[in-house]
Amino acid sequence: MRTFLMTVMFVAIAAAVSAQDFNKGLAAAQSGDFATALKEWTPLAEQGNVHAQSNLALMYIRGDGVTQDYKKALKWYTLAAEQGSAKAQSELALMYRRGDGIPQDHKEAVKWFTLAAEQGNDTAQFYLGYIYSNGEGVSVDDEQSVKWYSLAAEQVNSSAQTNLGWMYENGHGVIENDKEAAKWYHKAAEQGHVKAQYTLGEMYDNGEGVLENDKEAVKWYRKAAEQGYAKAQYNLGVMYFNGQGVEQDLKEAARLYL
């Protein structure tokens, strides 16, 4: 029993020291001192610390304090992913999907995205939705796409909410339902997703899934236009030209057209 207690004590001390070293590296990285972060995290990563492995991978991806090196990033993300880190699995999948320093491999991307998505990683869930919708390394499967978009959308992933809205609007993998589409576009638009803002403006403009409302159309066109979305700028210009939802203003219409 005494030997067991001593072992537990030493493990606890080692864990505490490891946490201190990790936090020291984190504080250094946040202050821009990547040399210290590298010094603190490398031994921890070599000992199997998942967070240190993931952070080193990110440093090598970005070239933060080190020469950009996709192979080293791949190494550290793989080690963390194999230990079950959903974040690392998702990032590793992205590397395979893009072909960052390695041959592009959609099937390997699907493998790692799936492992991360099954753990609830919303980024991985979004990408799986996109992958099944577009047939990247898998057969096109709109029902699978809707499944993964829905899971990510419920986690407030605005890109997934927007794409889920599109699936409902166009009847892909679900029965066409403009009201449900508008619901998801609205959720994404409120988070600032520019395409959702523009599309929601169109829905209010045309009375699709919502009651026709020129003022609401102007509101959402304006939000998207302020983010530089050209189609929204044009449609907002039309609203000013015709005096729909706003007082007619030909000068403002001309400005927006340009």
C-alpha positions in Angstrom: 0.0 0.0 0.0 2.9 2.4 0.9 4.5 1.7 -2.5 1.3 2.4 -4.2 0.8 5.7 -2.4 4.3 6.8 -3.2 3.7 6.0 -6.8 0.5 8.1 -6.8 2.3 10.9 -5.1 5.1 11.0 -7.7 2.6 10.8 -10.6 0.7 13.8 -9.1 4.0 15.8 -8.7 5.0 15.0 -12.3 1.5 16.0 -13.5 1.8 19.3 -11.6 5.2 20.1 -13.0 4.0 19.2 -16.5 1.0 21.5 -16.1 3.3 24.3 -14.9 5.6 23.8 -17.9 2.7 23.8 -20.3 1.2 27.0 -18.8 4.6 28.6 -19.0 4.8 27.8 -22.7 1.2 29.0 -23.2 1.9 32.4 -21.5 5.0 32.7 -23.6 3.2 32.0 -26.8 0.4 34.4 -26.0 3.0 37.2 -25.4 4.7 36.3 -28.7 7.7 34.6 -27.2 7.5 31.5 -29.3 11.1 30.4 -28.6 10.2 29.8 -24.9 7.0 28.1 -25.9 8.9 25.8 -28.2 11.4 25.1 -25.4 8.6 24.3 -22.9 6.3 22.3 -25.1 8.7 20.1 -27.0 9.7 17.9 -24.1 6.1 17.7 -23.0 5.0 16.7 -26.5 7.7 14.1 -26.7 6.4 12.7 -23.4 2.9 12.4 -25.0 1.2 15.6 -23.8 -1.7 16.0 -26.3 -2.1 19.7 -25.8 1.6 20.4 -26.3 1.6 18.2 -29.4 -1.3 20.1 -30.9 0.2 23.5 -30.1 3.5 22.5 -31.6 1.7 21.4 -34.7 0.0 24.8 -35.0 3.3 26.6 -34.5 4.8 24.6 -37.4 1.6 25.2 -39.6 1.8 29.0 -39.0 5.6 29.4 -38.8 5.3 30.9 -35.3 8.9 31.3 -34.1 9.9 28.4 -36.3 10.4 27.7 -40.0 7.0 26.6 -41.4 7.2 22.9 -41.7 4.1 20.9 -42.7 5.9 17.6 -42.1 6.5 18.4 -38.5 3.0 19.7 -38.1 1.7 16.5 -39.5 3.8 14.5 -37.1 2.5 16.3 -34.0 -1.1 16.4 -35.1 -0.9 12.7 -35.9 0.5 11.8 -32.5 -2.2 13.9 -30.8 -5.0 12.5 -33.1 -3.9 9.0 -32.4 -4.4 9.7 -28.7 -8.0 10.7 -29.4 -7.8 14.5 -29.5 -10.8 15.6 -31.5 -9.3 19.0 -32.3 -6.1 17.3 -33.6 -8.1 14.8 -35.6 -10.0 17.6 -37.2 -6.9 19.6 -38.0 -5.1 16.5 -39.3 -8.1 15.9 -41.6 -7.9 19.5 -42.9 -4.2 18.9 -43.8 -5.1 15.8 -45.8 -8.1 17.5 -47.4 -6.0 20.5 -48.5 -2.8 18.6 -49.2 -0.7 20.7 -46.8 2.9 19.5 -47.4 1.5 16.0 -48.2 -0.4 14.4 -51.1 -4.0 15.4 -51.0 -6.0 12.4 -49.6 -9.8 12.8 -49.3 -10.3 9.3 -47.9 -7.8 9.9 -45.1 -9.5 13.3 -44.5 -12.9 11.6 -44.2 -11.4 9.0 -41.7 -10.1 11.7 -39.3 -13.1 14.0 -39.7 -15.4 11.1 -38.8 -13.4 10.3 -35.7 -13.5 13.9 -34.6 -17.2 14.4 -35.6 -18.2 11.4 -33.6 -16.7 13.1 -30.6 -18.8 16.2 -31.2 -16.3 18.4 -32.9 -18.5 20.9 -34.8 -15.8 21.8 -37.3 -15.4 18.2 -38.3 -19.2 17.8 -38.4 -19.5 20.8 -40.8 -16.8 19.4 -43.1 -18.3 16.0 -43.2 -21.6 17.6 -44.2 -19.8 19.4 -47.0 -17.9 16.3 -48.0 -21.0 14.2 -48.3 -22.8 16.9 -50.2 -20.0 17.2 -52.7 -18.7 13.7 -52.9 -15.1 14.3 -51.7 -13.7 10.8 -51.2 -17.2 9.4 -50.6 -20.3 8.9 -52.7 -22.7 11.9 -52.6 -25.1 11.3 -49.8 -27.4 14.2 -49.0 -29.0 12.5 -46.0 -25.6 12.0 -44.4 -24.8 15.6 -45.3 -27.9 16.8 -43.5 -27.1 14.7 -40.5 -23.7 16.2 -40.0 -24.8 19.8 -40.9 -27.6 19.4 -38.3 -25.2 18.3 -35.6 -22.9 21.1 -36.2 -25.7 23.6 -36.6 -27.1 22.7 -33.2 -23.6 23.6 -31.8 -24.1 27.1 -33.3 -21.7 26.6 -36.2 -22.8 29.4 -38.5 -21.4 27.8 -41.7 -23.3 24.6 -41.0 -26.5 26.6 -40.2 -26.2 28.3 -43.6 -25.6 25.2 -45.5 -28.4 23.4 -43.7 -30.6 26.2 -44.6 -29.6 25.7 -48.2 -30.4 22.0 -48.0 -33.9 22.8 -46.7 -34.4 25.5 -49.3 -33.5 23.2 -52.2 -34.8 19.9 -50.8 -31.5 18.1 -50.7 -31.6 15.2 -48.2 -34.8 16.6 -46.7 -38.2 17.6 -47.8 -38.1 21.1 -49.2 -39.1 23.5 -46.5 -38.6 27.3 -46.9 -39.7 28.0 -43.4 -37.1 25.7 -41.9 -34.5 27.1 -44.3 -35.3 30.6 -43.1 -35.0 29.5 -39.5 -31.4 28.3 -40.1 -30.4 31.2 -42.2 -31.7 33.5 -39.5 -29.6 31.8 -36.8 -26.5 32.1 -39.0 -27.2 35.7 -40.1 -27.5 36.8 -36.4 -23.9 35.5 -36.0 -22.7 37.6 -38.9 -22.5 35.0 -41.6 -22.6 37.1 -44.7 -24.1 34.6 -47.1 -26.9 33.8 -44.7 -27.6 37.5 -44.2 -27.8 38.0 -48.0 -30.0 35.0 -48.5 -32.3 35.9 -45.6 -32.6 39.4 -47.2 -33.8 37.6 -50.4 -36.3 35.5 -48.5 -37.8 38.6 -46.9 -37.7 40.4 -50.3 -39.6 37.6 -52.0 -41.7 36.2 -49.1 -40.1 32.8 -49.2 -40.5 31.0 -45.9 -41.3 34.3 -44.2 -43.8 37.0 -44.7 -42.7 39.5 -47.3 -41.1 42.4 -45.5 -39.2 45.1 -47.3 -37.8 46.6 -44.2 -36.4 43.3 -43.0 -35.0 42.7 -46.5 -33.2 46.0 -46.3 -31.9 45.2 -42.9 -30.3 42.0 -43.9 -29.1 43.2 -47.3 -27.4 46.1 -45.5 -25.6 43.9 -43.0 -24.3 41.7 -45.8 -23.5 44.8 -47.9 -21.5 46.3 -45.1 -19.3 43.2 -45.2 -18.6 43.8 -48.8 -21.0 41.2 -50.3 -21.5 42.4 -53.9 -24.9 40.8 -54.5 -26.2 42.4 -51.3 -24.9 45.8 -52.3 -26.6 45.5 -55.6 -29.9 44.4 -54.1 -29.8 47.1 -51.5 -29.2 49.5 -54.3 -32.4 48.3 -56.0 -34.3 48.8 -52.8 -33.1 52.4 -52.6 -33.8 52.9 -56.3 -37.4 51.7 -55.9 -38.0 53.1 -52.4 -38.7 49.6 -51.0 -38.3 49.4 -47.3 -36.4 52.7 -47.4 -37.0 56.2 -48.6 -36.2 56.5 -52.3 -32.6 57.7 -52.7 -31.2 57.6 -56.2 -27.7 58.8 -55.1 -27.4 56.0 -52.6 -28.7 53.5 -55.1 -26.0 54.7 -57.6 -23.3 54.5 -54.9 -24.3 50.9 -54.1 -24.4 49.9 -57.7 -20.8 51.1 -58.1 
